[in-house]
Amino acid sequence: MNRSGYGIIGGLAMLAPLGVEEERRLYPLIQQGRSAAAAMQRRGVVDPGRRRKLRRQRHAGQEAESLLLRATLGLVRTRVMERGYRFGNEELESAGVEGLVNALARFDPNMGNRFSTYANYWIMKMVNQAIQQQAGLTDSEMRLILKYQRLERSSPNRRLSKREVAISLGVTPNRAQEVMQLSRELSIRRFETPELKDVGEAGREGESVDAPAWVIDALREACGEDFDAFWQVTFKTMSMEEIAKTYRITRQGMSKRIDRCRRAVLESPQAERLQLWFDQQ
């Protein structure tokens, strides 16, 4: 499989996502590498041949960990984008990469989970912490905002009342109103960055897509909540399987949603202008 560059995030070169079997083949190498590193730190390994073997295993394990990390960087980009922030926010991207590195250090292949599944928690934790710091929110405010946003996502087709929010969050109506206002203010902050940065186009190593704000606005209007997935598929920063897993639907279901996005884009008022922009990339 071609592992050409897919852009840069957090100072690291992204690689194409790994398939399930590709990822699982790395686990024994990682385990052997870690065991070899631990053995070399212990006293008593004096045989030169044994030390050379341990060094080779340690190096192979480190290479496997590096490949696993860089092939999962797309998940960082997805999570940052899901929070509503446009690319170019280096703090959030760096926070997501920090979460990914933390996850790799703690990951135990013997647990049976895919690394991306395990890493998701750490990425979101660090990204949310970075958002909290940027917005100057307290821990309790951030917890309530996240809970309110989950509540919003569970009821996408209707406006929640202050009373409903208060009951769901376990707070007073006045406090619920404050949380709703904080969430709106946070949403406004998300779209202050004028352009998307460093979205790598498949097959064009070292290059990136620099999308003007009108392109993003037009695609968001056409695709709605599926904009992120449409963008990922269009520029191949994640595989269809990885995106479907992120949305917790089947690959077939994700493919149908992407097809709907394509039709909506082609039927949008900006269709000709968008096509011209895409042709120039």
SVG drawing of the C-alpha trace seen along z (x, -y; Angstrom):
<svg xmlns="http://www.w3.org/2000/svg" viewBox="-39 -35 69 49">
<polyline fill="none" stroke="black" stroke-width="0.4" points="0.0,0.0 1.3,-3.5 2.3,-5.4 2.9,-8.8 2.5,-11.9 -1.0,-13.2 -0.1,-16.5 1.3,-17.8 -0.4,-18.0 1.3,-19.0 4.6,-19.0 4.3,-15.3 3.8,-13.9 0.4,-12.1 0.2,-8.7 -2.8,-6.9 -4.8,-5.0 -3.9,-1.4 -6.3,1.4 -7.3,3.7 -4.9,6.5 -2.1,4.0 -2.4,2.5 -2.5,5.9 0.7,7.0 2.5,4.2 1.4,5.2 3.9,8.1 6.7,5.9 5.7,3.2 5.5,5.7 8.8,7.3 10.4,3.8 9.2,2.8 10.3,6.0 13.8,5.6 14.1,2.1 13.2,3.2 15.7,6.1 18.5,3.7 17.9,1.5 18.4,4.4 21.8,5.5 23.2,8.9 22.9,8.8 26.6,9.1 26.5,11.4 27.2,9.2 25.0,11.3 22.1,11.1 22.5,7.3 22.5,6.9 19.3,8.9 17.7,6.8 18.8,3.6 17.2,4.9 14.0,5.7 13.9,2.4 14.4,0.5 11.8,2.6 9.3,1.8 10.1,-1.9 9.5,-1.9 6.2,-0.1 5.1,-2.6 6.0,-5.5 4.1,-4.0 1.1,-3.4 1.1,-6.9 1.5,-8.7 -1.2,-6.5 -3.6,-7.6 -3.0,-11.3 -6.0,-11.6 -8.1,-10.8 -6.7,-13.9 -7.7,-16.0 -11.2,-14.5 -11.7,-15.1 -10.5,-18.7 -12.9,-19.2 -15.8,-17.5 -15.5,-20.1 -16.3,-22.7 -12.8,-24.2 -11.3,-25.0 -7.8,-23.8 -4.9,-26.1 -5.6,-26.0 -2.2,-24.8 -3.0,-24.6 -5.8,-22.2 -3.9,-20.1 -0.9,-19.9 -3.1,-19.0 -4.7,-16.2 -1.2,-14.9 -0.2,-15.0 -3.2,-12.9 -2.3,-10.5 1.3,-10.2 0.0,-9.6 -2.3,-6.9 0.5,-5.2 2.6,-5.1 -0.2,-3.5 -1.6,-1.2 -1.5,2.5 -2.1,4.6 -3.1,7.5 -6.3,5.8 -7.9,6.6 -8.9,3.1 -7.7,1.3 -5.3,-1.5 -7.5,-4.1 -10.4,-3.1 -8.2,-3.5 -6.6,-6.7 -9.9,-8.4 -10.4,-9.0 -7.0,-10.6 -7.3,-12.8 -10.7,-14.2 -9.5,-14.7 -6.5,-16.9 -8.5,-18.7 -11.2,-19.6 -8.6,-20.8 -7.1,-23.1 -10.5,-24.4 -11.2,-25.1 -8.0,-27.0 -8.5,-29.0 -12.0,-30.0 -11.0,-30.7 -13.6,-28.2 -13.5,-26.5 -13.6,-22.7 -17.2,-22.7 -18.3,-25.0 -16.5,-22.8 -18.1,-19.7 -21.6,-21.2 -21.0,-22.6 -19.9,-19.2 -22.9,-17.5 -25.2,-20.2 -23.6,-19.6 -24.1,-15.9 -27.8,-16.6 -28.0,-18.9 -26.6,-16.1 -29.2,-13.7 -32.0,-16.0 -30.7,-17.6 -34.1,-18.4 -35.5,-20.6 -34.6,-23.5 -34.2,-22.5 -35.9,-24.6 -34.2,-26.1 -36.2,-23.8 -35.3,-20.7 -31.6,-21.6 -31.8,-22.4 -33.4,-19.0 -30.9,-17.1 -27.9,-18.9 -29.2,-18.8 -28.8,-22.6 -31.1,-25.5 -32.8,-27.2 -30.6,-30.2 -27.5,-28.1 -28.8,-26.2 -29.3,-29.6 -25.7,-30.5 -24.4,-27.1 -26.4,-27.6 -25.0,-31.0 -21.4,-29.8 -21.9,-27.1 -23.1,-29.6 -20.1,-31.9 -17.8,-28.9 -19.4,-28.1 -18.8,-31.6 -15.1,-31.3 -14.8,-28.1 -15.2,-29.9 -12.8,-32.8 -10.0,-31.1 -10.6,-32.3 -9.2,-29.3 -8.6,-25.6 -4.9,-24.7 -2.8,-21.8 -5.4,-19.4 -3.2,-17.0 -4.4,-15.8 -3.8,-12.1 -1.0,-11.5 0.5,-15.0 3.2,-14.5 4.3,-17.6 1.4,-19.7 -1.7,-20.9 -5.1,-22.2 -5.5,-25.9 -9.3,-26.3 -10.7,-29.9 -13.6,-30.5 -16.2,-30.7 -15.4,-27.1 -15.8,-25.8 -19.0,-27.8 -20.5,-26.6 -19.6,-22.9 -20.9,-23.2 -24.2,-24.6 -24.6,-21.8 -23.4,-18.9 -24.7,-20.0 -23.5,-17.6 -21.8,-15.4 -19.3,-18.1 -16.4,-16.7 -16.9,-13.2 -17.2,-14.7 -14.0,-16.6 -12.1,-13.6 -13.3,-11.4 -12.7,-14.1 -9.1,-14.7 -8.5,-11.1 -7.2,-12.1 -9.0,-9.0 -10.4,-5.8 -14.1,-5.3 -13.9,-2.5 -12.3,-4.8 -14.8,-7.6 -17.7,-5.1 -16.3,-3.9 -16.0,-7.4 -19.7,-8.0 -20.6,-4.6 -22.3,-3.4 -21.6,-0.9 -19.3,-1.6 -22.4,-1.3 -24.3,-3.8 -21.4,-6.2 -21.0,-5.8 -24.7,-6.8 -24.2,-9.9 -21.2,-10.9 -23.2,-10.4 -25.9,-12.6 -23.3,-15.3 -21.9,-15.1 -25.4,-15.5 -26.1,-18.5 -22.8,-20.1 -23.6,-19.6 -27.0,-21.1 -25.9,-24.0 -25.9,-27.6 -22.1,-27.6 -21.7,-24.4 -19.9,-25.9 -17.6,-28.0 -16.8,-25.0 -16.1,-22.8 -13.6,-25.4 -11.9,-25.6 -11.6,-21.8 -10.3,-21.6 -7.5,-24.0 -6.3,-21.9"/>
</svg>
